[in-house]
Each structure stands twice: as structure tokens, then as C-alpha cells.
Amino acid sequence: MWRFLSPSMLGFTSRNLVLGAYDKLRGAPPRPLRALAYVREHAEHGNPADVLHKLDEFATRVRWMMSIGPNKDKVIAEAKSKLSGSIRALELGAYAGYSSIYMADVLGDGAHITSVEINPRFVEAARGNIEHAGLSERVTVVEGSSTDVIPSLDGPFDLVFLDHWKDLYLGDLQLLEARQLLRPGSVVVADNVGEVFGADRYLDYVRNCGKYDSENRVATIEYTDLPDAVEISVFRG
């Protein structure tokens, strides 16, 4: 948390704290549910691209949100280029459903995404946005903690997208390995691994454990010009 109080991050952090406090004082719903209401009012039903556009619009005009956003989502398309056939994807951290919608759309008709989210109100928002995008048959949102849900999943997964609590990245990845939910060639994409997020242990593991071929992509925190990064790691098996 202290990294978000650095001089470069202070404006971003203070602004979001103030807006969060204001929303709490007036009893506003969580941002993902407000974004769902915005999507239902403004986005064309059954149009994934328009739903994503309206989520971007909400995040830039109404309240900042921690979705992957329109700049970093290209790493999913890059990951797809490393895969073939009908892709089974696992997402840890659904939030408002942005990346689930993007993955279901870009990975093709044969793809299926399982998204795990611990917050029940975020689950409601994600399912609502996914339904509005017309993708409910291709995305399953599972409510529960990632560490509890992973052992119940059937694998392997071709693509794993990590976008939940950063201190869970390493343990959950190792749990995926232990449960044999990765196959040789599976691609693991970890969002928010820039310096401010403190993902050093995760990065050290995927780069040096010998199980992955790992590449870093310089990026910015969603809907800002603040520095961030995404790690793309291919499982060797």
C-alpha cells in the first residue's frame, strides 16, 4: 500500500480515496454495479464491443475502475496467437466482467472462460455485463475465493489471466501447477505487475523457476498514464 503514497502516485491515490469516501457517505452502490446500470442504459444489447466501450466511458467520465482497459487488453490477443483450437481460459478476478467479455469476444466462438470472483456484488455486476454483451453461454462466473475454487476446477486451461489480489498471484499459480490445471504451452497473463503493485515474488518465480518462458510488457495503469506492466508466461510443462 505504501507504494501508492509515492509522489508519482499521490494524486491518483488521493483522488480515488476522496471519491470513494464520497460514494460511501451517500450510500452509492459499488462501482461495478453502477457501471452495470450505465451499460444497461447506454450499450446495445448483444454487442460486446459496445459494452466494452461503455465500460471504458464509465471509467473515464464517471468513476475510475480497475478493469484491464482498452490499452492492455491487446496482450490477450497476443496470447491467443500462441494458442490454437478451442481455447479454455481461466480468469482470477472478474470485477465488472470487462476482461471476460473481451476474452470471449477475441478468443473466438469455440472459447469458454471461467471467471472466479470473491465479491458477491462484483459477481452480480460481471454476470449482468456479460449477459448484456450476449456472452453468458461462453462465460461462467464462479463466486468464491480463488484459492478455494481452483481445486474444484477441471483442467487444463490454455490461458490463465491473473487480475485479482496481487499477493495471491504466486500461490494461486503454484496451486494451478499442483492441480495440473496447466498444460505445456498454456499461457499465463498477469496484469498489474508494475513496480507500484509489488509483484516481485511472482515475477522472480515465473522468470527463474525454469517452468516458464516469460516476457514483460511495459504498460500504464488502466485509464491513466501511470507506469505499469503485464507479464506473459508460457508454461513449459
Helices and strands as residue ranges (DSSP letters): G 2-5, H 10-25, H 31-42, H 48-61, H 69-72, H 74-80, E 88-92, H 98-106, E 112-117, H 120-132, E 139-143, H 146-149, G 150-152, E 157-162, G 166-168, H 169-178, E 182-190, G 195-197, H 200-208, E 212-220, E 227-235
